[in-house]
Amino acid sequence: MSETAEKQQPLTRADIGSIVQAIQSINRLASKAIKEKNDDAELSGQRQFLARILCTHAGELIQAWMIIADEYQPLVSAFASLTSRAAAVTQARNAQIAAIEAAQAQVQPANVVESGIRKE
């Protein structure tokens, strides 16, 4: 297959799976304490594969990244802001409830039960 034909084909799920496998293989081979005979060749082959496929689809990957940054980052930021506000409201409400309960405990006489009947 020619290089121009490869550039015209969009990145597929199979390509993404191959990229993930290649990265995992590179990490596994790079972290091995004891190298085997074919490890360097496999490492080189995986790196060449990644370089080829990433360069072939670089424009597509950059476009995908920009779409994510432009479209989804504001959504994620808004959601983070919303959850932060909800947490602040919950904390403020819990603090108010605790303050009210503490004030009620100080006001209530020691010889009166909650039902309002005096202890004898």
C-alpha distances in whole Angstrom, upper triangle without the diagonal:
4,7,8,7,7,11,11,11,15,16,17,19,17,16,19,20,18,19,23,23,21,24,26,25,26,29,30,29,31,34,35,38,37,34,33,31,27,28,27,24,23,24,22,19,19,20,17,15,17,17,13,13,17,16,13,15,19,20,19,21,24,25,25,27,29,30,31,33,35,35,36,38,41,41,41,43,46,45,46,49,50,51,52,55,55,56,58,60,61,62,64,66,66,68,70,71,72,74,76,76,78,80,81,82,84,86,87,90,90,92,91,88,85,87,90,93,94,95,98
4,5,5,7,9,10,11,15,16,18,21,19,17,20,22,20,20,24,24,22,25,28,27,27,30,31,30,32,35,36,39,38,35,34,32,29,29,28,25,24,25,22,19,20,20,17,16,18,16,13,13,16,14,12,14,17,18,18,21,23,23,24,27,28,29,31,33,34,34,35,37,40,40,41,43,45,45,46,49,50,51,52,55,55,56,58,60,61,62,64,66,66,68,70,71,72,74,76,77,78,80,81,82,84,86,87,90,90,93,91,89,86,88,91,93,95,96,99
4,5,5,6,9,10,13,14,17,20,18,16,19,21,18,18,22,23,21,23,26,25,25,28,30,29,30,33,34,37,37,34,33,32,28,28,26,24,23,23,21,18,19,18,15,14,15,14,10,11,13,11,8,11,14,15,16,17,19,20,22,24,25,26,28,29,31,32,33,34,37,38,38,40,42,43,43,46,47,48,49,52,53,53,55,58,58,59,61,63,63,65,67,68,69,71,73,74,75,77,79,79,81,83,84,88,88,91,89,87,84,86,88,91,93,93,97
4,5,5,6,9,12,14,17,20,19,17,20,22,20,20,24,25,23,25,28,28,27,30,32,32,32,36,37,40,40,37,37,35,32,31,30,27,26,26,24,22,22,21,18,17,18,16,13,13,14,12,9,11,14,14,15,17,19,19,21,23,24,25,27,29,29,30,32,33,36,37,37,39,41,42,43,45,47,47,49,51,52,53,55,57,58,59,61,63,63,65,67,68,69,71,73,74,75,77,79,80,81,83,84,88,88,91,89,87,84,86,88,91,93,93,97
4,5,5,7,10,12,14,18,17,15,18,21,19,19,23,24,22,25,28,27,27,30,32,32,33,36,37,40,40,37,36,35,32,31,30,27,26,27,25,22,22,22,19,17,18,17,14,13,15,14,10,12,15,15,15,17,20,20,21,23,25,25,27,29,30,30,31,33,36,36,37,39,41,42,43,45,46,47,49,51,52,53,55,57,57,59,61,62,63,65,67,68,69,71,73,73,75,77,78,79,81,83,84,87,87,90,88,86,83,85,87,90,92,92,96
4,5,5,8,10,12,15,14,12,15,17,15,16,19,20,19,21,24,24,24,27,28,28,29,32,33,37,37,34,33,32,29,28,27,25,23,23,21,19,18,18,16,13,14,14,10,9,12,11,7,9,12,13,12,15,17,18,18,21,22,23,24,27,28,28,29,31,34,34,34,37,39,39,40,43,44,44,46,48,49,50,52,54,54,56,58,59,60,62,64,65,66,68,70,70,72,74,75,76,78,80,81,84,84,87,85,83,80,82,84,87,89,89,93
4,6,8,9,12,16,16,13,15,18,17,16,20,21,20,21,25,25,24,27,29,29,30,33,34,38,38,35,35,34,31,30,29,26,25,24,23,20,20,19,17,15,15,14,11,9,11,9,6,7,10,10,10,12,14,14,16,18,19,20,22,24,25,26,27,28,31,32,32,34,36,37,38,40,42,42,44,46,47,48,50,52,53,54,56,58,58,60,62,63,64,66,68,69,70,72,74,74,76,78,79,83,83,86,84,82,79,81,83,86,88,88,92
4,6,9,12,16,16,14,16,19,18,18,22,23,22,24,27,27,27,30,32,32,33,36,37,41,41,38,38,37,34,33,32,29,28,28,26,24,23,22,20,18,18,17,14,12,14,13,9,9,12,11,10,14,16,15,16,19,20,20,22,24,25,25,27,29,31,32,32,35,36,37,38,41,42,43,44,46,47,48,51,52,53,54,57,58,59,60,62,63,65,67,68,69,71,73,74,75,77,79,80,83,83,86,84,82,79,80,83,86,88,88,92
4,7,9,12,12,11,13,16,15,16,19,20,20,22,24,25,25,28,30,30,31,34,35,39,39,37,36,36,32,31,30,28,26,26,25,22,21,21,19,16,16,17,14,11,13,13,9,9,12,12,10,13,16,15,15,18,20,19,21,24,25,24,26,28,30,30,31,34,35,35,37,39,40,41,43,45,46,47,49,51,51,53,55,56,57,59,61,61,63,65,66,67,69,71,72,73,75,77,78,81,81,84,82,79,76,78,81,84,86,86,90
4,6,10,11,9,11,14,14,14,17,19,19,20,23,24,24,26,28,29,30,32,34,38,39,36,36,36,32,31,30,29,26,26,25,23,21,21,20,17,16,16,14,11,12,13,10,8,11,10,8,10,13,12,12,15,17,16,18,20,21,21,22,24,27,27,27,30,32,32,33,36,37,37,39,41,42,43,45,47,47,49,51,52,53,55,57,58,59,61,63,63,65,67,68,69,71,73,74,77,77,80,78,76,73,74,77,80,82,82,86
4,7,8,6,7,11,11,11,13,15,15,17,19,20,21,23,25,26,27,29,31,34,35,33,33,33,29,28,28,26,23,23,23,20,18,18,17,14,13,14,13,9,10,12,9,7,10,11,8,9,12,12,11,14,16,16,16,19,21,20,21,23,26,25,25,28,30,30,31,34,35,35,37,39,40,41,43,45,45,47,49,50,51,53,55,55,56,59,60,61,62,65,66,67,69,71,72,75,75,78,76,73,70,72,75,78,80,80,84
4,5,5,6,9,10,11,13,14,15,17,19,20,21,23,24,26,27,29,30,34,35,33,32,33,29,28,28,26,23,23,23,21,18,19,19,15,15,17,15,11,12,15,13,10,14,14,11,12,15,15,13,16,18,17,18,21,22,21,21,24,27,26,26,29,31,30,31,34,35,35,37,40,40,40,43,45,45,46,49,50,50,52,54,55,56,58,60,60,62,64,65,66,68,70,71,74,74,77,75,72,69,71,73,76,78,79,82
4,5,5,6,9,10,10,12,14,15,16,18,20,21,22,24,26,27,29,32,33,31,31,32,28,27,28,26,23,23,23,21,18,19,20,16,15,18,17,13,14,17,15,13,16,17,13,13,17,17,14,16,19,18,18,21,23,21,21,23,26,25,25,28,30,28,30,33,33,33,35,38,38,38,41,43,42,44,47,47,48,50,52,52,53,56,57,58,59,62,63,63,66,68,68,71,71,74,72,69,66,68,71,73,75,76,79
4,5,5,6,9,10,10,12,14,15,16,18,20,21,22,24,26,27,31,31,29,28,29,25,24,25,23,20,20,21,18,16,18,18,14,14,17,15,12,14,17,15,13,16,18,15,15,19,19,17,19,22,21,21,24,26,25,24,26,30,29,28,31,33,32,33,36,37,36,38,41,41,41,44,46,45,47,50,51,51,53,55,55,56,59,60,60,62,65,65,66,68,70,71,74,74,76,74,72,69,71,73,76,78,78,82
4,5,5,6,9,10,10,12,14,15,16,18,20,21,22,24,26,30,30,28,27,28,24,23,23,21,18,18,19,16,13,15,14,11,10,13,12,8,10,13,11,10,13,15,13,12,16,17,15,17,20,20,19,22,24,24,23,25,29,28,27,30,32,32,32,36,37,36,38,41,41,41,44,46,46,47,50,51,51,53,55,56,56,59,61,61,62,65,66,66,69,71,71,75,74,77,75,73,70,72,74,77,79,79,83
4,5,5,6,9,10,11,12,14,15,17,18,20,21,23,25,28,29,27,27,28,25,23,23,22,19,18,19,17,14,15,16,12,11,13,13,10,10,14,13,11,13,15,12,11,14,15,13,14,18,18,17,20,22,22,21,22,26,25,24,27,29,28,29,32,33,33,34,37,37,38,40,42,42,43,46,47,47,49,52,52,53,55,57,57,59,61,62,63,65,67,68,71,71,73,72,69,66,68,71,74,75,76,79
4,5,5,6,9,10,11,12,14,15,16,18,20,21,23,26,27,26,25,26,23,21,22,21,18,17,19,16,13,15,16,13,12,15,15,12,13,16,16,14,16,19,16,14,18,19,17,18,21,21,20,23,25,24,23,25,28,27,26,29,31,30,30,34,35,34,36,39,38,38,41,43,43,44,47,48,47,50,52,52,53,56,57,57,59,61,62,63,65,67,68,71,70,73,71,69,66,68,71,73,75,75,78
4,5,5,6,9,10,10,12,14,15,16,18,20,21,25,25,23,23,23,20,18,19,18,14,14,15,13,10,12,13,9,9,12,12,10,11,15,14,13,16,18,16,15,18,20,18,19,23,23,22,24,27,27,26,27,31,30,29,31,34,33,33,36,38,37,38,41,41,41,44,46,46,47,50,51,50,53,55,55,56,59,60,60,62,64,65,66,68,70,71,74,73,76,74,72,69,71,74,76,78,78,82
4,5,5,6,9,10,11,12,14,15,16,18,20,24,25,23,23,24,20,18,18,18,14,13,14,13,9,10,11,8,7,10,11,8,9,12,12,12,13,16,14,12,16,18,16,16,20,20,19,22,24,25,23,24,28,28,26,29,32,31,31,34,35,35,36,39,40,39,42,44,44,45,48,49,49,51,53,54,54,57,59,59,60,62,64,64,66,68,69,72,72,75,73,71,68,70,73,75,77,77,80
4,5,5,6,9,10,11,12,14,15,17,19,22,23,22,22,24,21,18,19,19,15,14,16,15,11,12,14,12,10,13,14,12,12,16,16,15,16,19,17,14,17,19,17,17,21,21,19,21,25,24,23,24,27,27,25,28,30,29,29,32,34,32,34,37,37,37,39,42,41,42,45,46,46,48,51,51,51,54,56,56,57,60,61,61,63,65,66,69,69,71,70,67,65,67,70,72,74,74,77
4,5,5,6,9,10,10,12,14,15,17,20,21,19,19,21,18,15,17,16,13,12,14,13,9,12,14,11,10,14,15,13,14,17,18,17,18,21,20,17,21,23,20,21,24,25,23,25,28,28,26,27,31,30,28,31,34,32,32,36,37,36,37,40,40,40,43,45,44,45,48,49,48,50,53,53,54,56,58,58,59,62,63,63,65,68,68,71,70,73,72,69,67,69,72,74,76,75,79
4,5,5,6,9,10,10,12,14,15,19,20,18,18,19,16,13,14,13,10,9,11,9,6,8,10,8,7,11,12,11,12,15,16,16,17,20,19,17,20,22,20,20,24,25,24,26,29,29,28,28,32,32,30,32,35,34,34,37,39,37,38,42,42,41,44,47,46,47,50,51,50,52,55,55,55,58,60,60,61,64,65,65,67,70,70,73,73,75,74,72,69,72,74,77,78,78,81
4,5,5,6,9,10,10,12,14,18,19,18,19,20,17,14,15,15,12,10,12,12,8,8,12,10,8,11,13,12,12,15,17,16,16,20,19,16,19,21,19,19,22,24,22,23,27,27,26,26,30,29,27,30,33,31,31,34,36,35,35,39,39,38,41,44,43,43,47,48,47,49,52,53,52,55,57,57,58,61,62,62,64,67,67,70,70,73,71,69,67,69,72,74,75,75,79
4,5,5,6,9,10,11,12,16,17,16,17,19,17,14,15,16,12,11,14,13,10,11,14,13,12,15,17,16,16,19,20,20,20,23,22,19,22,24,22,21,25,26,24,26,29,29,27,27,31,31,28,31,34,32,31,35,36,34,36,39,39,38,41,43,43,43,46,47,47,48,51,52,51,54,56,56,57,60,61,61,63,65,66,69,68,71,70,67,65,67,70,72,74,73,77
4,5,5,6,8,10,11,15,15,13,14,16,13,10,12,12,9,8,11,10,7,10,13,12,11,14,16,16,16,19,20,20,21,25,24,21,24,26,25,24,28,29,27,29,32,32,30,31,34,34,32,34,37,36,35,38,40,38,39,43,43,42,45,47,46,47,50,51,50,52,55,55,55,58,60,60,60,63,65,64,66,69,70,72,71,74,73,71,69,71,74,76,77,77,80
4,5,5,6,8,10,14,15,13,14,15,13,10,10,11,8,6,9,10,7,7,11,11,10,13,15,15,15,18,20,20,20,24,23,20,23,26,24,23,27,28,27,28,31,32,30,30,34,34,32,34,37,36,35,38,40,38,39,43,43,42,44,47,47,47,50,51,51,52,55,56,55,58,60,60,60,63,65,65,66,69,70,73,72,75,74,72,69,72,74,77,78,77,81
4,6,5,6,9,12,14,13,15,17,15,12,13,14,12,9,12,13,10,11,15,14,13,15,18,18,17,20,22,22,22,25,25,22,24,27,25,23,27,28,26,27,31,32,29,29,33,33,30,32,35,34,33,36,38,36,37,40,41,39,42,45,44,44,47,49,47,49,52,52,52,54,57,57,57,60,62,61,63,66,67,69,68,71,71,68,66,69,71,74,75,74,77
4,6,5,6,10,12,11,12,15,13,10,12,14,11,10,13,14,11,13,16,16,15,18,20,20,20,23,25,25,25,28,28,25,27,30,28,27,30,32,29,30,34,34,32,32,36,36,33,35,38,36,35,39,40,38,39,43,43,41,44,47,45,45,49,50,49,50,54,54,53,56,58,58,58,61,63,62,64,67,68,70,69,72,71,69,67,69,72,74,75,74,78
4,5,5,9,10,8,9,12,10,7,8,10,8,7,10,12,10,11,15,15,15,17,19,20,20,23,24,25,25,29,28,26,28,31,29,28,32,33,31,32,36,37,35,34,38,38,36,37,41,39,38,41,43,41,42,46,46,44,47,50,49,49,52,54,52,54,57,57,57,59,62,61,62,65,66,66,68,70,71,74,73,75,75,72,70,73,76,78,79,78,81
4,6,8,10,9,12,14,13,9,9,12,11,8,11,13,11,11,15,16,15,17,20,20,20,22,25,25,25,28,28,25,27,30,29,27,31,33,31,31,35,36,34,33,37,37,35,36,40,38,37,40,42,40,41,44,45,43,45,49,48,47,51,52,51,52,56,56,55,58,61,60,60,63,65,64,66,69,70,72,71,74,74,72,70,72,75,77,78,77,80
4,6,9,9,12,15,15,11,12,15,14,11,15,17,15,15,19,19,18,20,23,23,23,25,28,28,27,31,31,27,29,32,30,29,32,34,32,32,36,37,35,34,37,38,35,36,39,38,36,39,41,39,40,43,44,42,44,47,46,46,49,51,49,50,54,54,53,56,58,58,58,61,63,62,64,67,67,70,69,72,71,69,67,70,72,74,75,74,77
4,6,6,9,12,13,9,11,14,13,12,15,17,15,16,20,20,20,22,25,25,25,28,30,30,30,33,33,30,32,35,33,32,36,37,35,36,39,40,38,37,41,41,38,40,43,41,40,43,45,43,43,47,47,45,47,50,49,49,52,54,52,53,57,57,56,59,61,60,61,64,65,64,66,69,70,72,71,74,73,71,69,72,75,77,77,76,79
4,6,10,13,14,11,13,16,16,14,17,20,19,19,23,24,23,25,28,29,28,31,33,33,33,37,37,33,35,38,37,35,39,40,38,39,42,43,41,40,44,44,41,42,45,44,42,45,47,45,45,49,49,47,49,52,51,50,53,55,53,54,58,58,57,60,62,61,61,65,66,65,67,70,71,73,71,74,74,72,70,73,76,77,78,77,80
4,7,10,12,10,12,15,15,14,17,19,19,20,23,24,24,26,28,29,29,31,34,34,34,38,38,35,37,40,39,37,41,42,40,41,45,45,43,43,46,46,43,45,48,47,45,48,50,48,48,52,52,50,52,55,54,53,57,59,57,58,62,62,60,63,66,65,65,68,70,69,70,74,74,76,75,78,77,75,73,76,79,81,81,80,83
4,7,8,6,8,11,11,11,14,16,16,17,19,21,21,23,25,26,27,29,31,32,32,36,36,33,35,38,37,36,39,41,39,40,44,45,43,42,46,46,43,45,48,47,45,49,51,48,49,53,53,51,53,56,55,55,58,60,58,60,63,63,62,65,67,67,67,70,72,71,73,76,76,78,77,80,80,77,76,78,81,83,83,82,85
4,6,5,8,10,10,11,14,15,16,17,19,20,22,24,25,26,27,29,31,32,33,36,36,34,36,39,38,37,41,42,41,42,45,46,44,44,48,48,45,47,50,49,47,51,52,50,51,55,55,53,56,59,57,57,61,62,61,62,65,66,65,67,70,69,69,73,74,73,75,78,78,81,79,82,82,79,78,80,83,85,86,85,88
4,6,7,8,10,11,13,14,16,17,19,20,22,23,25,26,27,29,30,32,33,36,36,34,37,40,39,38,42,43,42,43,46,47,46,46,49,49,47,49,52,51,50,53,55,53,54,57,58,56,59,61,60,60,64,65,64,65,69,69,68,71,73,72,73,76,77,76,78,81,82,84,83,86,85,83,81,83,86,88,89,88,91
4,6,5,6,9,10,11,12,14,15,16,18,20,21,22,24,26,27,28,29,33,33,31,34,37,35,35,39,40,39,40,44,44,43,43,47,47,44,47,50,48,47,51,53,51,52,55,56,54,57,60,59,59,62,64,62,64,67,67,67,69,72,71,72,75,76,76,78,80,81,83,82,85,84,82,80,82,85,87,88,87,91
4,5,5,6,8,10,10,12,14,15,16,18,20,21,22,24,25,27,27,31,31,29,31,34,33,32,36,38,36,37,41,41,40,40,44,44,41,43,47,45,44,48,49,48,48,52,52,51,53,56,55,55,58,60,59,60,64,64,63,66,68,68,68,71,73,72,74,77,78,80,79,82,81,79,77,79,82,84,85,84,87
4,5,5,6,9,10,11,12,14,15,16,18,20,21,22,24,26,26,30,30,28,30,33,32,32,35,37,36,37,40,41,40,40,43,44,41,43,47,46,45,48,50,48,49,52,53,52,54,57,56,56,59,61,60,61,65,65,64,67,69,69,69,72,74,73,75,78,79,81,81,83,83,81,78,81,84,86,87,86,89
4,5,5,6,9,10,10,12,14,15,16,18,20,21,22,24,25,29,29,27,30,33,32,32,35,37,36,37,40,41,40,40,44,44,42,44,47,46,46,49,51,49,50,54,54,53,55,58,58,58,61,63,62,63,66,67,66,69,71,71,71,74,76,76,77,80,81,84,83,86,85,82,80,83,85,88,89,88,91
4,5,5,6,9,10,10,12,14,15,16,18,20,21,22,23,27,27,25,28,30,29,29,33,34,33,34,38,38,37,37,41,41,39,41,44,43,43,46,48,46,47,51,51,50,53,55,55,55,58,60,59,60,63,64,63,66,68,68,69,72,73,73,75,77,78,81,80,83,82,79,77,79,82,84,86,85,88
4,5,5,6,9,10,11,12,14,15,16,18,20,21,22,25,25,23,25,29,28,27,30,32,31,32,35,36,35,35,39,39,37,39,42,41,40,43,45,44,45,48,49,48,50,53,52,52,55,57,56,58,61,61,61,63,66,66,66,69,71,70,72,75,76,78,78,81,80,77,75,78,80,83,84,83,86
4,6,5,6,9,10,10,12,14,15,16,18,20,20,24,25,23,25,28,27,27,30,32,31,32,36,37,36,36,39,40,38,40,43,43,42,45,47,46,46,50,51,50,52,55,55,55,58,59,59,60,63,64,63,66,68,68,69,72,73,73,75,78,78,81,81,83,83,80,78,81,83,85,87,86,89
4,5,5,6,9,10,10,12,14,15,16,18,19,23,23,22,24,27,26,26,30,31,31,32,35,36,35,35,39,39,38,40,43,42,42,45,47,46,47,50,51,50,52,55,55,55,58,60,59,61,64,64,64,66,69,69,69,72,74,74,76,78,79,82,81,84,83,81,78,81,83,86,87,86,90
4,5,5,6,9,10,11,12,14,15,16,17,21,21,19,22,24,23,23,27,28,27,29,32,33,32,32,36,36,34,36,39,39,38,41,43,42,43,46,47,46,49,51,51,51,54,56,55,57,60,60,60,63,65,65,66,69,70,70,72,74,75,78,77,80,79,77,74,77,79,82,83,83,86
4,5,5,6,9,10,10,12,14,15,16,19,20,18,20,23,22,22,25,27,26,27,30,32,31,31,34,35,33,35,38,38,37,40,42,41,42,46,46,46,48,51,50,51,54,55,55,56,59,60,60,62,65,65,65,68,70,70,71,74,75,78,77,80,79,77,75,77,80,82,83,83,87
4,5,5,6,9,10,10,12,14,15,18,19,18,20,23,23,23,26,28,27,28,31,32,32,32,36,37,35,37,40,40,39,42,45,44,45,48,49,48,50,53,53,53,56,58,58,59,62,63,63,65,68,68,68,71,73,73,75,77,78,81,81,84,82,80,78,80,83,85,86,86,90
4,5,5,6,8,10,10,12,14,17,17,16,19,21,21,21,24,26,25,27,30,31,30,31,34,35,33,36,39,38,38,41,43,42,43,46,47,47,49,52,51,52,55,56,56,58,61,61,61,64,66,66,67,70,71,71,73,76,77,80,79,82,81,78,76,78,81,83,85,85,88
4,5,5,6,8,10,11,11,15,15,13,16,18,18,18,21,23,22,24,26,27,27,27,31,31,30,32,35,35,34,37,39,39,40,43,44,43,46,48,48,49,51,53,53,54,57,58,58,60,63,63,64,66,68,68,70,72,73,76,76,79,78,75,73,75,78,80,82,82,85
4,6,5,6,8,10,10,14,15,13,15,18,18,18,21,23,23,24,26,28,28,28,31,32,31,33,36,36,36,39,41,40,41,44,45,45,47,50,50,50,53,55,55,56,59,60,60,62,64,65,66,68,70,70,72,74,75,78,78,81,80,78,75,78,80,83,84,84,88
4,6,5,6,9,10,13,14,13,16,18,18,19,22,23,24,25,27,28,29,29,33,33,33,35,38,37,37,40,42,42,43,46,47,47,49,52,52,52,55,57,57,58,61,62,62,64,67,67,68,70,72,72,74,77,78,81,81,84,82,80,77,79,82,85,86,86,90
4,5,5,6,8,11,11,11,13,16,15,16,19,20,21,22,25,26,26,27,30,30,30,32,35,35,35,38,39,39,40,43,44,44,47,49,49,50,52,54,54,56,58,59,60,62,64,64,65,68,69,70,72,74,75,78,78,81,79,77,74,76,79,82,83,83,87
4,5,5,5,9,9,8,10,13,13,13,16,18,18,19,22,23,23,24,27,28,27,29,32,32,32,35,37,37,38,41,42,42,44,46,46,47,50,51,52,53,56,57,57,59,61,62,63,65,67,67,69,71,73,76,76,79,77,75,72,74,77,80,81,81,85
4,5,5,8,10,9,11,13,14,15,17,19,20,21,23,24,25,25,29,30,29,31,34,34,34,37,39,39,40,43,44,44,46,49,49,50,52,54,54,56,58,59,60,62,64,65,66,68,70,70,72,74,75,79,79,82,80,78,75,78,80,83,84,85,88
4,6,8,9,10,12,13,14,16,18,19,20,22,23,25,25,26,29,30,30,32,35,35,35,38,40,40,41,44,45,45,47,50,50,51,54,55,56,57,60,61,61,63,65,66,67,69,71,72,74,76,77,80,80,83,81,79,76,78,81,84,85,86,89
4,6,5,6,9,10,11,12,14,15,17,18,20,21,22,23,26,27,26,29,31,31,32,35,36,37,38,40,41,42,44,46,47,48,50,52,52,54,56,57,58,60,62,63,64,66,68,68,70,72,73,77,77,80,78,76,73,75,77,80,82,82,86
4,5,5,6,9,10,10,12,14,15,16,18,20,20,21,24,25,25,27,30,30,30,33,35,35,36,39,40,41,42,45,45,46,49,50,51,52,55,56,57,58,60,61,62,65,66,67,69,71,72,75,76,79,77,75,72,74,76,79,81,81,85
4,5,5,6,9,10,11,12,14,15,16,18,19,20,23,24,24,26,28,29,30,32,34,35,36,38,40,40,42,44,45,46,48,50,51,52,54,56,57,58,60,61,63,64,66,67,69,71,72,75,76,79,77,75,72,74,76,79,81,82,85
4,5,5,6,9,10,11,12,14,15,16,17,19,22,22,23,25,27,28,28,31,32,33,34,37,38,39,41,43,43,45,47,48,49,51,53,54,55,57,59,60,61,63,64,65,67,69,70,74,74,77,75,73,70,72,74,77,79,80,83
4,5,5,6,9,10,11,12,14,15,16,17,20,21,20,22,25,25,26,28,30,31,32,34,36,36,38,40,41,42,44,46,46,48,50,51,52,54,56,57,58,60,62,63,64,66,68,71,71,74,72,70,67,69,72,75,76,77,81
4,5,5,6,9,10,10,12,14,15,15,18,20,20,21,24,25,25,27,29,30,31,33,35,35,37,39,40,41,43,45,46,47,49,51,52,53,55,56,57,59,61,62,64,66,67,70,71,74,72,70,67,69,71,75,76,77,81
4,5,5,6,9,10,10,12,13,15,17,18,19,21,23,24,25,27,28,29,31,33,34,35,37,39,40,41,43,45,46,47,49,50,51,53,55,56,57,59,61,62,64,65,67,70,71,74,72,70,67,69,71,74,76,77,80
4,5,5,6,9,10,10,11,13,16,16,17,19,21,21,22,25,26,27,28,31,32,33,35,36,37,39,41,42,43,45,47,48,49,51,53,54,55,57,58,59,61,63,64,68,68,71,69,67,64,66,68,71,73,74,77
4,5,5,6,9,10,10,11,14,15,15,16,19,20,20,22,24,25,26,29,30,31,32,34,35,36,38,40,41,42,45,46,47,49,50,52,53,55,56,57,59,61,62,66,66,69,67,65,62,64,66,70,71,72,76
4,5,5,6,8,10,10,12,14,15,16,18,20,20,22,24,25,26,28,30,31,32,34,36,37,38,40,41,43,44,46,47,49,50,52,53,55,56,58,59,61,62,66,67,69,68,66,63,65,67,70,72,72,76
4,5,5,6,8,9,11,12,13,15,17,18,19,21,23,24,25,27,28,30,31,33,34,36,37,39,40,42,43,45,46,48,49,51,52,54,55,57,58,60,61,65,66,68,66,64,61,63,65,68,70,71,75
4,6,5,5,7,10,10,10,12,15,15,16,18,20,21,22,24,26,27,29,30,31,33,35,36,37,39,41,42,43,45,46,48,49,51,52,54,55,57,58,62,62,65,63,61,58,60,62,65,67,68,72
4,6,6,5,8,10,10,11,13,15,15,17,19,20,21,23,25,26,27,29,31,32,33,35,36,38,40,41,42,44,46,47,48,50,51,53,54,56,57,61,62,65,63,61,58,60,62,65,67,68,71
4,6,6,7,9,11,12,13,15,16,17,19,21,22,23,25,27,28,30,31,32,34,35,37,38,40,42,43,44,46,47,49,50,52,53,55,56,58,62,62,65,63,62,58,60,62,66,67,68,72
4,6,7,7,9,11,12,13,15,16,18,19,21,22,24,25,27,28,30,31,33,34,36,37,39,40,42,43,45,46,48,49,51,52,54,55,57,60,61,64,62,60,56,58,60,64,66,67,70
4,6,5,6,9,10,10,12,14,15,16,18,20,21,22,24,26,27,28,30,31,33,34,36,37,39,40,42,43,45,46,48,49,51,53,54,57,58,61,59,57,54,56,58,61,63,64,67
4,5,5,6,8,10,10,12,14,15,16,18,20,21,22,24,26,27,28,30,31,33,35,36,37,39,41,42,43,45,46,48,49,51,52,56,57,60,58,56,53,55,57,60,62,63,66
4,5,5,6,9,10,10,12,14,15,16,18,20,21,22,24,26,27,28,30,31,33,34,36,37,39,40,42,43,45,46,48,49,51,54,55,58,56,55,51,53,55,59,60,61,65
4,5,5,6,9,10,10,12,14,15,16,18,20,21,22,24,26,27,28,30,32,33,35,36,37,39,40,42,43,45,47,48,49,53,54,57,54,53,49,51,53,57,58,59,63
4,5,5,6,9,10,11,12,14,15,16,18,20,21,22,24,26,27,28,30,31,33,35,36,37,39,41,42,43,45,47,48,51,52,55,53,51,48,50,52,55,57,58,62
4,5,5,6,9,10,10,12,14,15,16,18,20,21,22,24,26,27,29,30,31,33,35,36,37,39,41,42,44,45,47,50,51,54,52,50,47,50,51,55,56,57,61
4,5,5,6,9,10,11,12,14,15,16,18,20,21,22,24,26,27,29,30,31,33,35,36,37,39,41,42,43,45,49,50,52,50,49,45,48,49,53,54,56,59
4,5,5,6,8,10,10,12,14,15,16,18,20,21,22,24,26,27,28,30,32,33,34,36,37,39,41,42,43,47,48,50,48,47,43,45,47,51,52,53,57
4,5,5,6,9,10,11,12,14,15,16,18,20,21,22,24,26,27,29,30,31,33,35,36,37,39,41,42,46,46,49,47,46,43,45,47,50,51,52,56
4,6,5,6,9,10,11,12,14,15,16,18,20,21,23,24,26,27,29,30,31,33,35,36,38,39,41,44,45,48,46,45,42,44,46,49,50,51,55
4,5,5,6,9,10,11,12,14,15,16,18,20,21,23,24,26,27,29,30,32,33,35,36,38,39,43,44,46,44,43,39,41,43,47,48,49,53
4,5,5,6,9,10,10,12,14,15,16,18,20,21,22,24,26,27,28,30,31,33,35,36,37,41,42,44,42,41,38,40,42,45,46,47,51
4,5,5,6,9,10,11,12,14,15,16,18,20,21,23,24,26,27,29,30,32,33,35,36,40,41,44,42,40,37,40,41,45,46,47,51
4,5,5,6,9,10,11,12,14,15,16,18,20,21,23,24,26,27,29,30,32,33,35,38,39,42,40,39,36,38,40,43,44,46,49
4,5,5,6,9,10,10,12,14,15,16,18,20,21,22,24,26,27,28,30,32,33,37,38,40,38,37,33,35,37,40,42,43,47
4,5,5,6,9,10,10,12,14,15,16,18,20,21,22,24,26,27,29,30,32,35,36,39,37,35,32,35,36,40,41,42,46
4,5,5,6,9,10,11,12,14,15,16,18,20,21,22,24,26,27,29,30,34,35,38,36,35,32,35,36,39,40,41,45
4,5,5,6,9,10,11,12,14,15,16,18,20,21,22,24,26,27,29,32,33,36,34,33,30,32,33,37,38,40,43
4,5,5,6,9,10,11,12,14,15,16,18,20,21,22,24,26,27,31,31,34,32,31,27,30,32,35,36,37,41
4,5,5,6,9,10,10,12,14,15,16,18,20,21,23,24,26,29,30,33,31,30,27,30,31,35,36,37,40
4,5,5,6,9,10,11,12,14,15,16,18,20,21,23,24,28,29,32,30,29,27,29,30,34,35,36,40
4,5,5,6,9,10,11,12,14,15,16,18,20,21,23,26,27,30,28,27,24,26,28,31,32,34,37
4,5,5,6,9,10,11,12,14,15,16,18,20,21,25,25,28,26,25,22,25,26,30,31,32,35
4,5,5,6,9,10,10,12,14,15,17,18,20,23,24,28,26,25,23,26,27,30,31,31,35
4,5,5,6,9,10,10,12,14,15,17,18,22,23,26,24,24,21,24,24,28,29,30,34
4,5,5,6,9,10,11,12,14,15,16,20,21,24,22,21,18,21,22,25,26,27,31
4,5,5,6,9,10,11,12,14,16,19,20,23,21,20,18,21,22,25,26,26,30
4,5,5,6,9,10,11,12,14,18,19,22,21,21,18,22,22,25,25,26,30
4,5,5,6,9,10,11,12,16,18,20,19,18,16,19,19,22,23,24,28
4,5,5,6,9,10,11,14,15,18,16,15,13,16,17,20,21,22,25
4,5,5,6,9,10,13,14,17,16,16,15,18,18,21,21,22,25
4,5,5,6,9,12,14,17,16,16,15,18,17,20,20,22,25
4,5,5,6,10,12,14,13,13,11,14,14,17,17,18,22
4,6,6,8,9,12,11,12,10,14,14,16,16,17,20
4,6,8,9,13,12,14,13,17,16,18,17,18,21
4,6,9,12,11,13,12,15,13,16,15,17,20
4,6,9,7,9,9,11,10,12,12,13,16
4,6,6,8,10,12,10,11,10,11,13
4,6,8,10,13,11,12,9,9,12
4,7,10,12,10,9,6,5,8
4,6,8,6,6,5,6,9
4,5,6,6,6,7,11
4,5,8,9,11,14
4,6,9,11,14
4,6,9,13
4,7,9
4,6
4
